[in-house]
Amino acid sequence: MSENRKGLSRRQFIKSAGAAGAGSLLAGYAVAATSQAQPAAPAPAAPKAGAFKVPTRPFGKSGRHVSILGLGGMFDIEANQLMLKQAINWGITYWDTADCYHAGSEAGIGKFFGKYPQEREKIFLVTKSCARSPEGITKLLNRSLERMQTDYIDLYFLHGVRSANELGEDVRQWAEKAKAEKKIRLFGFSTHANMAELLMAASKLDWIDGIMLTYNFRVMHSPEMTAAVAACTKAGIGLTAMKTQAKGSWYDWSKDDPAKEALANQFRQKGWREEQAKLKAVWQNPQIASICSQMDSMHLLKANADAAVDPTPLSSGEMRLLQEYACATAANYCTGCGRLCEATLSARLPIGDIMRYHMYSRGYGRSEWAREHFGTLPASVHHELARADFSAAEACCPQRMPIGRLMREALEDFA
């Protein structure tokens, strides 16, 4: 493509190309994602009952085994009740949600348990709190219990932790009290940012039972991440991977991507989709107990379950191809090390969060979700995004991302 498309925001590109032109151009780029996009192929026939079960792995030192594929609840579960029943049939019994997810998520799980109370004991139920004070966490936990029509949560997370300072003594005492009251069985946190540092810090805390982290073929091989995962495993902390598809925060329309095509061709020869292979790359590490994947259709549920059940591992050559692809497209993906770029700015700007909004909007097609969350940022942040100098942030970015351009595009894309 011509050079003048380089760096265009998705909205700018579609406006300039026109609806029909953009559609034809995007059709060649889009793939059937295992998180959002609906595959064009018809749904495969369901296997016979009892003949198809997703494997399980131990979850840290908890004594529990969990399905290696988890059902991410960031969609309207209340309107998709049949998927929950099918998930159980296929052994997908790790269910994840949060108090701040889609309005139909926790309520949808509660509707299911209300109709099928006998199924509750089969489920490893995970939800999260966006609050940080003990009073706020208690309020949200009680609301989650009521919404989901259950007396306990198997694993309760603080959601979106960015610093070990959020895991203070007051939180430890709260977790111990909630366990004593049998409202939760296990406690931990989820994180999209500064993952390696947080995991290493958590490995030294004997009251953290589980962590959900961004973990995929782009970040899993760094020495820091490898060491942090090993430290948590040694400490008996169960690990759940999310964002395993590693969707980019942006895409450079001016460049062809031979690395991506070579990768896709290699996996097609085995009958796998690229997205299934990315899941298998994470499962290849036995230290990861489960993958939390948003599967909002029966197509995606079955495609991901197929990958989980298939015992064929990725070869060393295929893992190498994934690494080569990651290197070739590094500047398209934010790896969540916000402590580096954000520290270069005079104003406090949540670069990592805004990169995540771009990822959801451009990579997963969730533009409304991204716009809603961007809209909660203070007006002062919007003002600084328009005027701040991001050159130092870009200079220290290991991925060499065009941070300044993406921050300003956020003002347009999420307006």
C-alpha positions as MATLAB code, in Angstrom:
seq = 'MSENRKGLSRRQFIKSAGAAGAGSLLAGYAVAATSQAQPAAPAPAAPKAGAFKVPTRPFGKSGRHVSILGLGGMFDIEANQLMLKQAINWGITYWDTADCYHAGSEAGIGKFFGKYPQEREKIFLVTKSCARSPEGITKLLNRSLERMQTDYIDLYFLHGVRSANELGEDVRQWAEKAKAEKKIRLFGFSTHANMAELLMAASKLDWIDGIMLTYNFRVMHSPEMTAAVAACTKAGIGLTAMKTQAKGSWYDWSKDDPAKEALANQFRQKGWREEQAKLKAVWQNPQIASICSQMDSMHLLKANADAAVDPTPLSSGEMRLLQEYACATAANYCTGCGRLCEATLSARLPIGDIMRYHMYSRGYGRSEWAREHFGTLPASVHHELARADFSAAEACCPQRMPIGRLMREALEDFA';
ca = [
       0.000    0.000    0.000;
       1.097    3.576   -0.487;
       3.127    5.350    2.154;
       0.454    7.960    2.864;
      -1.616    5.377    4.776;
       1.157    4.827    7.300;
       0.040    5.578   10.833;
      -3.575    6.394   10.024;
      -6.024    5.679   12.807;
      -8.614    3.053   12.029;
     -11.325    5.695   11.901;
      -9.249    7.977    9.647;
      -8.472    5.137    7.272;
     -12.068    4.014    6.953;
     -13.221    7.601    6.415;
     -10.632    8.223    3.713;
     -11.127    4.910    1.938;
     -14.916    4.959    2.036;
     -17.102    2.195    3.382;
     -16.860   -0.078    0.338;
     -13.153    0.431   -0.225;
     -12.269   -0.035    3.414;
     -14.345   -3.186    3.560;
     -12.493   -4.771    0.668;
      -9.101   -3.802    2.060;
      -9.900   -4.962    5.568;
     -11.264   -8.275    4.325;
      -7.809   -9.406    3.295;
      -6.333   -8.380    6.625;
      -8.975   -9.735    8.994;
      -8.709  -13.253   10.386;
     -11.134  -15.302   12.428;
     -10.058  -14.408   15.957;
     -10.568  -16.730   18.916;
     -11.724  -13.781   20.994;
     -14.188  -11.628   19.050;
     -14.651  -12.145   15.299;
     -17.131  -14.760   14.138;
     -15.628  -17.401   11.821;
     -17.342  -17.643    8.457;
     -17.344  -21.450    8.445;
     -20.445  -23.306    9.675;
     -20.389  -24.627   13.212;
     -18.718  -28.049   13.445;
     -20.778  -30.935   14.703;
     -20.652  -31.421   18.445;
     -18.836  -34.551   19.611;
     -20.641  -37.346   21.362;
     -21.192  -36.881   25.062;
     -18.307  -38.131   27.163;
     -15.911  -38.362   24.225;
     -14.566  -34.807   24.364;
     -13.184  -33.189   27.505;
     -10.764  -30.306   27.936;
      -7.789  -31.413   30.090;
      -7.109  -30.012   33.559;
      -4.007  -28.851   35.409;
      -3.292  -28.228   39.091;
      -3.831  -24.625   40.172;
      -0.744  -23.795   42.205;
      -0.684  -25.285   45.673;
      -4.453  -24.940   46.127;
      -5.165  -28.632   45.636;
      -7.660  -27.741   42.919;
      -7.446  -28.796   39.271;
      -8.831  -26.404   36.664;
      -9.633  -26.743   32.973;
      -6.755  -25.478   30.837;
      -9.307  -23.432   28.863;
     -11.373  -20.913   30.800;
     -14.519  -19.113   29.717;
     -13.919  -15.355   29.806;
     -17.070  -13.506   30.806;
     -16.609  -10.132   29.133;
     -19.803  -10.535   27.098;
     -23.544  -10.827   27.642;
     -23.724  -14.223   29.333;
     -27.360  -13.666   30.259;
     -28.252  -13.834   26.569;
     -26.037  -16.887   25.910;
     -27.163  -19.469   28.472;
     -26.780  -22.461   26.146;
     -23.048  -21.768   25.905;
     -22.646  -22.310   29.647;
     -24.268  -25.721   29.472;
     -22.122  -26.672   26.484;
     -18.986  -25.410   28.219;
     -19.648  -27.821   31.087;
     -20.286  -30.674   28.651;
     -16.869  -30.075   27.084;
     -15.101  -29.703   30.432;
     -14.605  -25.921   30.300;
     -15.308  -25.361   33.973;
     -13.019  -22.405   34.785;
     -15.419  -19.424   34.475;
     -14.144  -15.868   34.774;
     -16.082  -12.631   35.205;
     -15.823   -9.310   37.099;
     -18.073   -6.852   38.878;
     -17.301   -4.279   36.150;
     -17.875   -6.515   33.129;
     -20.872   -6.410   30.819;
     -24.089   -5.934   32.769;
     -25.207   -9.413   31.730;
     -22.077  -11.236   32.856;
     -22.383  -11.916   36.606;
     -26.176  -11.784   36.368;
     -26.049  -14.301   33.524;
     -24.021  -16.740   35.591;
     -26.500  -16.258   38.439;
     -29.381  -16.987   36.110;
     -27.671  -20.224   35.093;
     -26.982  -21.340   38.676;
     -30.558  -20.440   39.595;
     -31.820  -22.834   36.936;
     -29.135  -25.505   37.394;
     -27.976  -25.303   41.052;
     -26.437  -28.774   40.823;
     -23.831  -27.437   38.367;
     -22.291  -24.939   40.819;
     -19.878  -27.446   42.391;
     -18.461  -28.310   38.957;
     -17.362  -24.723   38.326;
     -14.147  -22.990   39.373;
     -15.738  -19.542   39.626;
     -13.582  -16.426   39.378;
     -14.625  -12.815   39.732;
     -12.854   -9.542   40.475;
     -13.073   -6.293   42.392;
     -12.147   -2.895   40.989;
     -12.186   -1.454   44.528;
      -9.054   -1.259   46.694;
     -10.241   -0.377   50.201;
     -11.448   -3.252   52.416;
     -14.870   -1.591   52.667;
     -15.160   -1.228   48.903;
     -13.967   -4.770   48.219;
     -16.488   -6.172   50.720;
     -19.331   -4.249   49.108;
     -18.462   -5.516   45.630;
     -17.900   -9.106   46.799;
     -21.323   -9.203   48.445;
     -22.884   -7.805   45.284;
     -21.129  -10.443   43.175;
     -22.340  -13.238   45.452;
     -25.899  -11.955   45.179;
     -25.726  -11.494   41.410;
     -24.346  -14.974   40.807;
     -26.648  -16.697   43.309;
     -23.782  -18.434   45.079;
     -22.460  -18.545   48.647;
     -18.787  -18.455   47.703;
     -16.259  -17.515   45.030;
     -13.509  -20.018   44.229;
     -10.946  -17.352   43.320;
     -11.337  -13.639   44.007;
      -9.067  -11.097   42.322;
      -8.192   -7.469   42.788;
      -8.669   -6.337   39.199;
      -6.049   -4.521   37.133;
      -3.287   -4.195   39.732;
      -0.404   -2.023   38.494;
       1.893   -1.868   41.529;
       2.831   -4.122   44.439;
       1.904   -1.193   46.693;
      -1.739   -2.123   46.081;
      -1.131   -5.441   47.883;
      -0.783   -4.019   51.378;
      -1.415   -5.383   54.860;
      -5.035   -4.205   54.823;
      -5.694   -6.293   51.707;
      -4.023   -9.349   53.255;
      -6.188   -9.059   56.360;
      -9.298   -8.626   54.230;
      -8.483  -11.766   52.222;
      -7.905  -13.843   55.352;
     -11.196  -12.645   56.861;
     -13.147  -13.404   53.655;
     -11.635  -16.895   53.571;
     -12.504  -17.475   57.237;
     -16.085  -16.450   56.476;
     -16.047  -18.930   53.563;
     -17.035  -16.234   51.081;
     -13.914  -16.884   49.019;
     -11.633  -19.897   48.817;
      -8.604  -18.363   47.091;
      -7.336  -14.811   46.586;
      -5.068  -13.001   44.154;
      -5.027  -10.325   41.470;
      -5.185   -9.682   37.758;
      -2.738   -7.441   35.915;
      -2.214   -5.993   32.443;
       0.838   -3.889   33.309;
       4.324   -4.394   34.720;
       3.584   -8.107   34.862;
       7.067   -9.483   35.533;
       7.726   -7.090   38.417;
       4.349   -7.794   39.985;
       4.749  -11.558   39.699;
       8.181  -11.417   41.280;
       6.842   -9.322   44.158;
       3.831  -11.632   44.616;
       6.080  -14.693   44.796;
       7.362  -13.322   48.105;
       3.853  -12.992   49.595;
       2.556  -16.199   51.130;
      -1.107  -15.087   50.922;
      -1.429  -14.759   47.123;
      -3.011  -17.918   45.673;
      -3.504  -16.978   42.032;
      -2.642  -14.386   39.395;
      -4.207  -13.649   36.015;
      -1.739  -11.926   33.719;
      -1.236  -10.879   30.126;
       0.822  -13.762   28.773;
       1.279  -14.659   25.123;
       3.800  -15.541   22.430;
       5.052  -11.942   22.415;
       5.930  -11.637   26.109;
       6.471  -15.202   27.327;
      10.106  -15.551   26.273;
      11.632  -12.488   27.910;
      14.159  -13.340   30.665;
      12.202  -11.212   33.154;
       8.902  -12.953   32.458;
      10.481  -16.409   32.453;
      12.066  -15.771   35.852;
       8.882  -14.275   37.317;
       6.691  -17.182   36.186;
       9.202  -19.650   37.627;
       9.262  -17.778   40.941;
       5.460  -17.884   41.219;
       5.404  -21.566   40.334;
       7.959  -22.273   43.066;
       5.821  -20.284   45.522;
       2.755  -22.353   44.616;
       0.813  -19.532   42.943;
      -1.607  -20.626   40.232;
      -1.246  -18.696   36.966;
      -3.936  -17.884   34.418;
      -2.990  -16.395   31.043;
      -5.119  -13.774   29.305;
      -4.700  -11.679   26.120;
      -3.183  -14.791   24.532;
      -3.935  -13.614   20.987;
      -1.675  -10.564   21.480;
      -3.797   -8.298   19.302;
      -1.968   -5.122   18.339;
      -2.679   -1.582   19.480;
      -2.357   -0.403   15.904;
      -1.435   -1.629   12.426;
       0.887   -0.031    9.863;
      -1.052   -0.242    6.598;
       2.057    0.702    4.599;
       3.854   -2.584    5.221;
       3.202   -6.105    4.028;
       3.660   -8.805    6.642;
       5.443  -11.836    5.155;
       6.222  -13.174    8.626;
       2.510  -13.388    9.428;
       1.694  -15.131    6.136;
       4.507  -17.677    6.587;
       3.229  -18.375   10.075;
      -0.366  -18.854    8.942;
       0.665  -21.177    6.094;
       2.706  -23.353    8.444;
      -0.231  -23.854   10.793;
      -2.753  -24.436    8.004;
      -0.750  -27.470    6.960;
      -1.591  -29.023   10.334;
      -5.230  -28.037   10.116;
      -4.849  -25.321   12.755;
      -5.851  -21.734   12.637;
      -3.207  -19.242   13.649;
      -5.345  -18.334   16.662;
      -5.450  -21.946   17.846;
      -1.672  -22.175   17.517;
      -1.267  -19.088   19.705;
      -3.277  -20.817   22.427;
      -1.150  -23.943   22.107;
       2.024  -21.866   22.454;
       0.857  -20.765   25.908;
      -0.281  -24.263   26.940;
       3.167  -25.499   25.970;
       4.342  -23.999   29.254;
       3.094  -26.365   32.014;
       3.510  -23.562   34.561;
       0.374  -21.909   33.145;
      -2.684  -23.562   34.695;
      -5.339  -22.097   32.408;
      -6.059  -19.674   29.597;
      -8.939  -17.251   30.061;
     -10.447  -16.693   26.617;
     -13.478  -14.622   25.750;
     -15.642  -16.958   23.685;
     -18.903  -15.244   22.860;
     -20.178  -17.749   20.289;
     -20.481  -21.515   20.000;
     -18.068  -21.359   17.041;
     -15.291  -19.910   19.186;
     -16.062  -22.183   22.128;
     -15.675  -25.248   19.919;
     -12.607  -23.973   18.043;
     -10.750  -23.251   21.276;
     -11.882  -26.511   22.862;
     -10.586  -28.375   19.806;
      -7.184  -26.776   20.320;
      -7.201  -27.651   24.029;
      -8.084  -31.295   23.415;
      -5.583  -31.772   20.572;
      -2.421  -33.234   22.205;
      -0.100  -32.295   19.323;
       2.441  -29.729   20.558;
       3.967  -26.941   18.509;
       7.310  -27.925   17.071;
      10.472  -25.981   17.855;
      10.304  -24.614   14.317;
       6.754  -23.369   14.828;
       7.666  -21.739   18.118;
      10.553  -20.063   16.311;
       8.159  -18.769   13.659;
       5.978  -17.241   16.368;
       9.015  -15.519   17.870;
      10.090  -14.230   14.464;
       6.606  -12.873   13.889;
       6.640  -11.229   17.309;
       9.942   -9.529   16.518;
       8.828   -8.438   13.035;
       5.666   -6.798   14.394;
       6.932   -5.647   17.798;
       6.124   -1.981   17.193;
       2.412   -2.850   16.806;
       2.010   -4.286   20.314;
       2.271   -2.745   23.769;
       3.795   -5.252   26.199;
       2.489   -3.447   29.274;
       5.714   -2.013   30.685;
       4.071    1.323   31.460;
       6.469    2.060   34.292;
       9.090    2.931   31.648;
       7.247    5.291   29.311;
       4.987    6.876   31.930;
       7.977    7.777   34.114;
       9.380   10.052   31.387;
       6.399   12.441   31.487;
       5.941   15.454   33.706;
       2.195   14.770   33.920;
       0.623   11.508   35.063;
      -0.746    9.947   31.889;
      -1.990    6.323   31.742;
      -0.207    5.359   28.518;
      -0.567    1.634   29.198;
      -4.322    1.884   29.762;
      -4.836    3.921   26.591;
      -2.790    1.397   24.606;
      -5.126   -1.284   25.950;
      -8.148    0.737   24.804;
      -6.600    0.885   21.325;
      -6.048   -2.875   21.418;
      -9.672   -3.586   22.325;
     -10.941   -1.153   19.716;
      -8.666   -2.001   16.791;
      -7.722   -5.590   17.576;
     -10.955   -6.934   19.071;
     -13.561   -4.615   17.563;
     -14.804   -3.375   20.952;
     -14.775    0.335   20.134;
     -17.726    1.155   22.420;
     -16.015   -0.474   25.405;
     -12.826    1.454   24.658;
     -14.725    4.740   24.239;
     -16.575    4.212   27.503;
     -13.396    3.607   29.501;
     -11.465    6.410   27.806;
     -14.346    8.716   28.665;
     -13.816    8.090   32.396;
     -10.353    9.685   32.272;
     -10.238   13.191   33.762;
     -10.442   16.194   31.434;
      -6.916   17.111   32.514;
      -5.638   13.852   30.973;
      -7.369   14.622   27.680;
      -5.776   18.086   27.709;
      -2.286   16.730   28.390;
      -2.599   14.085   25.667;
      -3.045   16.872   23.128;
       0.008   18.854   24.225;
       2.516   16.506   25.895;
       5.902   15.724   24.359;
       6.179   11.935   24.071;
       9.623   11.807   22.459;
      11.343   10.584   25.647;
       8.636    7.952   26.141;
       9.124    6.698   22.591;
      12.911    6.621   23.040;
      12.660    4.298   26.047;
       9.952    2.011   24.615;
      11.444   -1.475   24.040;
       8.885   -2.023   21.266;
       9.613    1.336   19.558;
       5.910    2.156   19.419;
       4.707    5.523   18.019;
       3.373    6.513   21.431;
       2.753   10.197   20.704;
       0.735    9.505   17.584;
      -1.346    6.805   19.307;
      -2.081    9.003   22.324;
      -3.387   11.767   20.078;
      -5.322    9.358   17.894;
      -7.104    8.234   21.067;
      -8.570   11.725   21.346;
     -10.140   11.312   17.917;
     -11.004    7.608   17.984;
     -12.707    7.724   21.375;
     -14.320   11.168   21.136;
];
